[in-house]
Amino acid sequence: MKAAWIAVVALALTAALGACSKREAGAAATAPSPAVGAGHGPAPTIRRAAPGIAWFKGSLDAAFAQARAEHKPVFLYWGASWCPPCHELKATVFSRPDFIEKSRLLVPVYLDGDDPGAQKWGDVFHVTGYPTVVILRPDRSELERISGGMDLGEYGEVLDLALGDVRPLRDVLASLDSGGASLSRDDCRRLAYDAWDLDEAASQSPHRLALTLDRAAERCPSEARVERARLTIAAAAVEADAEQDRLKAGAWPSALLQGLVRQVYGTLADRDLVQGSADVLEMADDAFFTAAKRSLSARDLERRWLSAMDVIASDGDYAQADRLFAVDGKIEAAKALEPGGAVPKRLAADAEQRIGIVLARASDEPTRAGDVNAAMNILEDLGDLDRAYSIAQHEMQTSKSPYYYMLDLADVEERRGHKDLAIDWLQRAYRESQGAATRFQWGTEYVSGLVRMKPDDDAQIRSAALAVLGELDGPDRIYSRTRVRLEKLDASLRKWNRHGRHAVTIAVLRRRMGRLCAKVPAGAPAHAACVGFLAKA
C-alpha cells in the first residue's frame, strides 16, 4: 500500500482513501471548514499516542472545555494504529524536544479513527486522511492545517504561528476576495503551509481553489519567496487535477495552468525554494506533467525536476521516508516525460540501492513502517514486483498490524495475474483487520477485488458484501472515511451491474442497507449516504 507523507502537523488535511497511502492521497482540496458547535454525538475517549506530549485523557468535548478554561488552542491529531505515516510523524516530529515543549501551550488530543464516534468527528472537522493534525480555537473554529513532509525544523515554527493571536483561516481567504490588500507575512505563511490536498470539506471547486492560491501568492510580501513558491506549486497541482479530463482528451492546458507550470519550472532552478517546497512538489502527478509537456520542453523539465528531487533526497533535514519519496518523484517524472515512459537504468539502479541501504536498518526502528511504504512506492513504480512482494512478506511477520501488508501482497498477485491468490490475500486481510472503521475499509477492498477479478461469482460477492455492510451496524459509523468508502463501494457495484445481470444480488444488498438506514437519524449526512447506496441501481 503506497503511503505518502500526508501527515498534517500544527495549524488548522488524496485519491482513493486506501490506507493512509499515496494511492489515497487525492482527497478533494478545499477551503477551511466553518466553525462547529458542540453536541456531535458520543464523544470518544482519547487514547495516548506518543511519549513526551501530554495527550489529553478524556472526551473531545471535555478537551474543548479545558481549552476554553485555559484559553488555549486545541491540537487535534487524528490517526490510526496501523498507519505507517502516523508512526513516522510520532517518531520524527512528536518526539522533538522543541515540539513537545510548545505542545504544552495547547490542549493536545489524540483521536484514533477506530474509536467510537471518531468517524463522526472526522466529518465535523472535515478530515479523512491519516494522520491529520488540526489546530482549533476553543470555539472550534479552525486556525489552519498543514501537510507534513517538511524540513523537520519547520514544525516548531509552524506551531508558533498557531499560538499567536491569529484570525481563522477562512477570514484570511475572505480577505482575498474582498479587495487587493496585501497579505501579512504570517498570513501568507499560514496559507502556504495549509494542507489543501487533505481537506474533505469540498466547499470550493478545484479551479476556484487554484485561483485562490494563485491570488494569495501574488499578494504575499516580496520577501516571502518560499511561501509564494509553495502557493504557486499547490495552485499548479490543483489546477492540473481540475483539467485532467481535458488534458487526457488531448486539449491544451488553460492559460492559467500554463502560466503556473512555467512558474513552477522557474522554482525548480532555485535550491532554496526547492528545499522549502518538498511536500508540495510531491503533489505533482500525471496531470501536472501532461500539462507541463505541452507548455515546456519535456527534456528541460525532466532535467530540472530530477535535479530538484536530488536536492530533497540528499537533505538530512527531511525524514528518511520523505527523502525516499523524492527518489520516487524522480521515477514518476521519468515515466511521464521520457519517450515511451521508460525509466532510465541509472535511475532505477540508484533507487534500488537507496532502498537497500534504508531497509538494512534494524526492523524495530519506529520510522521503519514509513520507510517501507516509501520503498514500496518506488518498487511498484519500477515494476519490481518480486522485491515488493518479498519486503511485504517480511514486514508482515513483525508488524503489529500484519493485515496492512496483506493488501500489498494482494496487489502484487493481481498484477502478476494470480487472481485467486490475490483474492485470498484480500479475504485474509479483511478477516484479520481490527477496529470498526478499519474493518469496513479493508472489507471494501475485498469486495471491490472480487468485483474486479471474479465478476461472475455472484454468490461470493453477495456473501462478502453482506458481511462488509454488517460492519456499519453500530452508532456513528457512516461518516468521514467510512462514508467515502461506502460511496466508492456503491460506484464499484453499480459498474459491476451496469448491464443488469446482477440485479438479484444488488436487491439483496439494498435491502440489507435499508435495515441499517432505519437506525440512522434522518437529516444526518450519514443518512443521505446510507439511503443513496445502490438506490435505483
C-alpha positions in Angstrom: 0.0 0.0 0.0 1.6 3.2 -1.1 1.8 5.5 1.8 2.7 9.1 1.2 3.5 11.7 3.8 0.1 13.0 4.4 0.9 13.8 7.9 -0.6 17.1 9.0 1.1 19.0 11.7 0.4 22.2 13.6 -2.2 24.6 12.3 -5.6 24.3 11.1 -5.7 18.0 5.5 -5.7 12.4 -1.7 -7.4 9.7 -4.2 -8.8 6.8 -3.2 -8.7 6.8 0.6 -6.9 3.4 0.6 -5.0 3.1 3.8 -3.2 6.4 4.6 -1.4 5.9 1.3 -0.1 7.7 -1.7 -2.8 5.9 -3.7 -5.4 7.6 -1.5 -3.8 11.0 -1.3 -6.2 12.8 -3.7 -8.8 13.9 -1.3 -10.7 16.9 -2.5 -8.9 20.1 -2.0 -10.9 22.9 -0.5 -11.1 25.9 1.8 -11.1 25.6 5.6 -14.2 24.4 7.4 -16.5 26.7 9.2 -16.8 26.8 13.0 -18.7 24.0 14.5 -20.7 23.8 17.7 -21.0 21.2 20.4 -23.2 18.2 20.6 -22.0 16.0 17.8 -22.9 12.6 19.2 -21.0 10.4 21.7 -17.5 11.8 22.2 -14.9 9.1 22.0 -12.3 8.6 24.7 -8.9 10.0 23.7 -6.0 7.5 23.8 -2.4 8.3 24.4 -0.5 8.4 21.2 3.2 9.1 21.8 5.5 9.6 24.8 6.6 13.2 25.6 3.4 15.0 24.6 0.9 15.2 27.4 -2.1 13.9 25.5 -5.5 14.9 27.0 -7.2 12.0 28.7 -11.0 12.3 28.2 -13.6 13.1 25.6 -13.2 15.6 22.8 -15.9 17.8 24.3 -14.0 17.8 27.6 -10.9 18.8 25.7 -12.6 21.8 24.3 -14.0 22.7 27.7 -10.4 22.7 29.1 -9.2 24.8 26.2 -11.8 27.4 26.9 -10.9 27.4 30.6 -7.2 27.7 29.9 -7.5 30.0 26.8 -5.5 27.6 24.7 -6.0 26.2 21.2 -6.8 22.5 20.7 -4.2 20.4 18.9 -6.2 17.6 17.4 -4.3 14.7 16.0 -6.3 12.1 14.0 -4.5 8.8 13.3 -4.7 5.1 13.3 -2.7 2.3 14.9 -1.9 0.7 11.6 -0.9 3.8 9.7 2.8 4.0 8.8 3.0 7.8 8.3 1.4 8.1 11.7 4.3 6.2 13.2 6.7 8.4 11.2 5.1 11.5 12.5 5.3 10.4 16.1 8.9 9.3 15.7 10.3 12.3 13.9 8.1 15.2 15.0 6.2 14.4 18.2 9.5 13.3 19.8 11.3 16.5 19.1 12.0 18.4 22.4 11.1 21.8 20.9 7.8 20.4 19.6 7.0 18.7 23.0 7.7 21.9 24.8 5.5 24.0 22.6 2.7 21.4 22.8 2.3 22.4 26.5 0.8 25.7 25.3 -2.1 23.8 23.6 -4.5 21.1 24.6 -3.2 18.1 22.6 -5.7 15.4 21.7 -5.2 12.1 20.0 -8.3 10.6 18.3 -7.9 7.1 16.8 -10.0 6.6 13.7 -11.4 3.4 15.2 -12.5 5.0 18.4 -16.3 5.0 19.0 -17.7 8.2 17.3 -14.3 9.1 15.7 -15.6 9.0 12.1 -18.4 11.3 13.1 -15.9 13.8 14.5 -14.0 13.3 11.3 -17.0 14.8 9.4 -17.2 17.6 11.9 -13.7 18.7 11.3 -13.5 17.6 7.6 -10.7 15.1 8.0 -10.4 11.8 6.2 -6.7 11.2 5.8 -4.4 9.6 8.5 -2.6 11.3 10.0 -4.2 14.7 10.3 -3.4 17.4 12.8 -5.7 20.5 13.0 -5.3 23.5 15.3 -8.6 24.9 16.5 -9.8 27.7 18.8 -11.8 26.7 21.9 -14.9 27.8 19.9 -13.9 25.1 17.4 -13.2 27.5 14.5 -10.2 26.2 12.6 -7.0 28.1 12.6 -5.2 26.0 9.9 -3.9 22.6 9.0 -0.7 21.9 7.2 0.8 18.8 5.5 3.9 17.0 6.6 6.9 16.1 4.6 8.6 19.4 5.6 12.0 20.1 6.9 11.7 18.7 10.4 12.9 22.0 11.9 9.8 23.8 10.5 7.3 22.2 12.7 8.1 24.2 15.8 8.0 27.4 13.8 4.6 26.5 12.5 3.3 25.9 16.0 4.4 29.4 16.8 2.0 30.8 14.2 -0.9 28.9 15.7 0.0 30.1 19.1 -0.2 33.8 18.0 -3.3 35.9 18.1 -4.4 34.9 14.6 -7.7 35.0 12.8 -9.3 31.9 11.4 -8.0 30.9 8.1 -11.4 31.3 6.4 -11.2 35.0 7.3 -7.8 35.2 5.6 -9.3 33.6 2.5 -12.3 36.0 2.6 -9.9 39.0 2.6 -8.5 37.7 -0.7 -11.9 38.0 -2.3 -12.7 41.4 -0.8 -10.1 43.6 -2.4 -6.5 43.9 -3.4 -4.9 44.3 0.1 -1.6 42.5 0.6 -1.3 39.6 3.0 0.9 39.9 6.1 3.9 37.6 6.2 2.3 35.4 8.9 -1.0 35.0 7.0 1.0 34.3 3.8 2.9 31.6 5.7 -0.2 30.0 7.1 -1.8 29.8 3.7 1.4 28.4 2.2 1.7 25.6 4.7 -2.0 24.6 4.7 -2.7 21.1 3.5 -5.0 21.9 0.7 -5.0 18.4 -0.7 -6.2 16.8 2.5 -9.3 18.8 3.4 -12.6 16.9 2.6 -14.9 19.9 3.1 -15.1 20.4 -0.7 -16.6 23.8 -0.3 -14.6 25.1 -3.3 -14.2 23.7 -6.7 -10.6 22.8 -7.6 -10.5 25.5 -10.2 -11.6 28.2 -7.8 -9.1 26.9 -5.2 -6.3 27.2 -7.7 -7.3 30.8 -8.4 -7.4 31.5 -4.7 -3.9 30.0 -4.2 -2.6 31.9 -7.2 -4.1 35.2 -5.9 -2.6 34.5 -2.4 0.9 34.1 -3.9 0.5 37.4 -5.7 -0.4 39.2 -2.5 2.3 37.7 -0.3 5.2 40.1 0.5 8.0 40.0 -2.0 10.4 38.7 0.7 8.2 35.7 1.3 9.8 33.8 -1.5 9.3 30.3 -0.2 5.7 30.9 0.7 5.0 32.3 -2.7 6.6 29.4 -4.3 4.6 26.9 -2.2 1.3 28.6 -3.1 2.2 28.6 -6.8 3.2 24.9 -6.8 0.0 24.0 -5.0 -2.1 26.1 -7.4 -0.5 24.4 -10.4 -1.1 20.9 -8.9 -4.7 21.7 -8.1 -5.5 23.3 -11.4 -3.8 20.4 -13.3 -6.1 18.0 -11.5 -9.1 20.2 -12.3 -8.2 20.0 -16.0 -7.1 16.3 -16.1 -10.1 15.1 -18.1 -9.5 17.7 -20.8 -5.8 17.0 -20.8 -6.4 13.3 -21.2 -8.6 14.1 -24.2 -5.7 16.0 -25.8 -6.8 19.5 -25.0 -4.2 22.2 -24.4 -3.8 23.4 -20.8 -5.6 26.7 -19.9 -3.7 29.9 -19.9 -3.8 29.9 -16.1 -2.3 26.4 -15.9 0.4 27.2 -18.5 1.4 30.2 -16.5 1.5 28.3 -13.2 3.6 25.5 -14.8 6.2 28.0 -16.1 6.4 29.5 -12.6 7.0 26.1 -11.1 9.7 25.4 -13.7 11.5 28.6 -12.6 11.2 27.4 -8.9 12.9 24.2 -9.7 16.1 26.1 -10.5 16.3 27.7 -7.1 17.8 25.3 -4.4 16.4 27.3 -1.5 12.8 27.3 -2.9 13.1 23.6 -3.7 14.2 22.8 -0.1 11.3 24.8 1.3 8.7 23.2 -1.0 9.4 19.5 -0.9 6.0 18.4 0.4 4.0 20.5 -2.1 6.2 19.4 -5.0 5.0 15.9 -4.2 1.5 17.0 -5.2 2.6 17.0 -8.8 1.1 14.0 -10.7 0.4 12.8 -14.2 -2.0 15.6 -14.9 0.7 18.2 -13.9 3.4 16.5 -16.1 0.9 16.2 -19.0 0.2 20.0 -18.8 3.9 20.7 -18.4 4.9 18.7 -21.5 2.5 20.9 -23.5 3.9 24.1 -22.1 7.6 23.4 -21.8 10.4 21.3 -23.2 9.9 17.8 -21.7 13.7 17.2 -21.6 14.5 20.5 -19.9 11.7 20.0 -17.4 12.8 16.5 -16.6 16.4 17.6 -16.1 15.3 20.3 -13.6 12.8 18.1 -11.9 15.4 15.3 -11.3 17.9 17.8 -10.0 15.3 19.3 -7.6 14.4 15.8 -6.3 18.1 15.1 -5.7 18.3 18.2 -3.5 15.5 16.9 -1.4 16.7 13.2 -1.4 20.1 14.2 0.0 18.8 16.7 2.6 19.2 15.3 6.1 16.7 17.9 7.5 13.9 15.8 6.0 12.7 12.4 7.4 14.1 9.4 5.6 10.7 8.5 4.2 10.4 11.9 2.6 13.8 11.6 1.0 12.7 8.3 -0.5 9.5 9.9 -1.8 11.8 12.4 -3.5 13.5 9.4 -5.2 10.1 8.2 -6.2 9.4 11.6 -7.6 12.3 11.1 -10.0 10.8 7.8 -11.1 7.3 9.2 -11.7 8.7 12.2 -13.6 10.8 9.9 -15.8 7.8 7.7 -16.6 5.8 10.8 -17.5 8.5 12.6 -19.5 10.8 10.0 -21.0 9.9 8.8 -24.6 7.8 5.7 -24.1 7.7 6.2 -20.4 10.9 4.2 -19.8 12.7 4.8 -16.6 16.5 5.1 -17.3 18.5 2.2 -15.9 20.7 4.5 -13.8 17.7 6.0 -12.1 16.3 2.5 -11.3 19.6 1.2 -10.1 20.1 4.3 -7.8 16.6 3.9 -6.4 17.1 0.2 -5.7 20.4 0.9 -4.0 18.9 3.6 -1.7 16.1 1.2 -0.7 18.6 -1.4 0.2 20.5 1.0 2.4 17.4 2.3 4.2 15.8 -1.2 4.8 19.1 -2.6 6.1 18.5 -0.8 9.3 17.0 -2.5 12.4 13.5 -3.7 12.0 12.3 -2.3 15.3 13.1 1.4 14.5 9.9 3.5 14.9 10.3 5.1 11.5 10.6 1.7 9.6 7.0 1.4 8.6 7.1 4.8 6.9 10.4 3.9 5.2 9.0 0.6 4.0 5.9 2.3 2.5 8.1 4.8 0.7 10.2 1.9 -0.6 7.1 0.1 -1.8 6.1 3.2 -3.7 9.4 3.1 -5.6 9.3 -0.6 -6.3 5.8 -0.6 -7.6 6.6 2.4 -9.9 9.6 0.5 -11.1 7.6 -2.7 -11.7 9.9 -4.7 -9.4 7.0 -6.8 -8.1 9.2 -9.6 -6.8 11.1 -7.4 -4.4 8.0 -5.6 -3.3 6.4 -8.9 -2.5 9.4 -10.1 -0.6 9.5 -6.9 1.5 5.8 -7.0 2.3 6.0 -10.6 3.4 9.0 -9.8 5.6 7.3 -6.8 7.2 4.1 -8.8 7.8 5.9 -11.2 10.1 7.0 -8.5 12.5 4.2 -5.9 12.2 1.6 -5.3 14.9 -0.9 -4.8 12.0 0.1 -7.5 9.5 -3.2 -7.1 7.7 -1.8 -3.8 6.4 0.8 -5.5 4.2 -1.6 -8.2 3.0 -3.2 -5.6 0.7 0.3 -5.1 -0.8 0.6 -8.8 -1.4 -2.8 -8.9 -3.0 -1.9 -6.0 -5.2 1.3 -7.7 -6.4 -0.6 -11.0 -7.1 -3.2 -9.2 -9.0 -0.6 -7.5 -11.2 1.0 -10.9 -11.7 -2.3 -12.2 -13.0 -2.7 -14.6 -10.0 -6.3 -13.7 -9.3 -7.2 -16.5 -6.8 -4.1 -15.7 -4.7 -4.9 -12.0 -4.8 -8.5 -12.7 -3.6 -7.1 -15.0 -0.8 -4.9 -12.2 0.5 -7.8 -9.7 0.4 -10.1 -12.0 2.2 -7.5 -12.7 4.9 -6.7 -9.0 5.3 -10.3 -8.3 5.9 -10.7 -11.2 8.3 -7.7 -10.2 10.4 -8.2 -6.4 10.4 -9.3 -4.8 13.6 -11.4 -1.8 14.5 -14.8 -0.8 13.1 -13.6 1.8 10.5 -10.6 -0.3 9.6 -12.6 -3.4 9.1 -15.1 -1.7 6.8 -12.2 -0.1 4.8 -10.4 -3.5 4.4 -13.8 -5.1 3.6 -14.5 -2.8 0.8 -11.1 -3.6 -0.7 -12.1 -7.3 -0.6 -15.4 -6.8 -2.2 -14.0 -4.5 -4.9 -11.3 -7.1 -5.6 -14.0 -9.7 -6.1 -15.9 -7.5 -8.4 -12.8 -6.9 -10.5 -11.3 -10.3 -10.6 -14.3 -12.7 -10.1 -17.2 -10.7 -11.6 -19.3 -13.8 -12.4 -19.2 -15.2 -8.8 -22.4 -13.6 -7.6 -22.6 -15.9 -4.6 -19.2 -14.9 -3.2 -19.7 -11.2 -3.9 -23.1 -11.2 -2.3 -21.8 -13.1 0.8 -18.7 -10.8 1.2 -20.7 -7.6 0.6 -23.3 -8.6 3.2 -20.6 -9.2 5.7 -18.9 -5.9 5.0 -22.1 -3.9 5.2 -22.6 -5.5 8.6 -19.6 -3.6 9.8 -21.7 -0.5 9.6 -24.2 -1.9 12.1 -23.3 0.4 15.0 -23.7 4.0 16.2 -22.0 6.8 14.2 -20.2 4.6 11.7 -21.2 6.0 8.3 -19.1 9.2 8.5 -15.8 10.6 7.2 -13.5 7.9 5.7 -16.2 5.2 6.1 -18.8 7.3 4.2 -16.3 7.9 1.4 -15.6 4.2 1.3 -19.3 3.4 1.1 -19.6 5.7 -1.8 -16.7 4.0 -3.6 -18.2 0.6 -2.9 -21.5 1.9 -4.3 -19.8 3.0 -7.5 -18.0 -0.3 -7.9 -21.1 -2.3 -7.5 -23.1 -0.1 -9.9 -20.4 -0.5 -12.5 -20.5 -4.3 -12.0 -24.2 -4.3 -12.5 -24.3 -1.8 -15.4 -25.9 -4.4 -17.7 -28.4 -5.6 -15.1 -27.0 -9.1 -14.9 -26.6 -9.0 -11.1 -29.9 -7.4 -10.1 -30.8 -10.1 -7.6 -27.6 -9.5 -5.6 -28.0 -5.7 -5.8 -31.5 -6.0 -4.5 -30.3 -8.2 -1.6 -27.6 -5.7 -0.7 -30.0 -2.8 -1.0 -32.5 -4.4 1.5 -29.6 -5.0 3.9 -28.6 -1.4 3.7 -32.2 -0.3 4.2 -32.3 -2.1 7.5 -29.1 -0.2 8.5 -30.5 3.1 7.3 -33.5 2.8 9.6 -31.1 3.2 12.5 -29.6 6.4 11.2 -31.3 9.7 12.1 -33.0 11.4 9.2 -31.3 14.6 8.1 -27.8 13.5 9.2 -25.1 13.4 6.5 -24.7 9.7 7.2 -28.4 9.2 6.3 -28.1 10.6 2.8 -25.1 8.4 2.1 -27.0 5.4 3.6 -30.3 5.8 1.6 -28.4 6.6 -1.6 -26.4 3.3 -1.5 -27.4 1.4 -4.7 -30.6 3.4 -4.9 -32.2 2.8 -8.4 -29.1 0.7 -9.3 
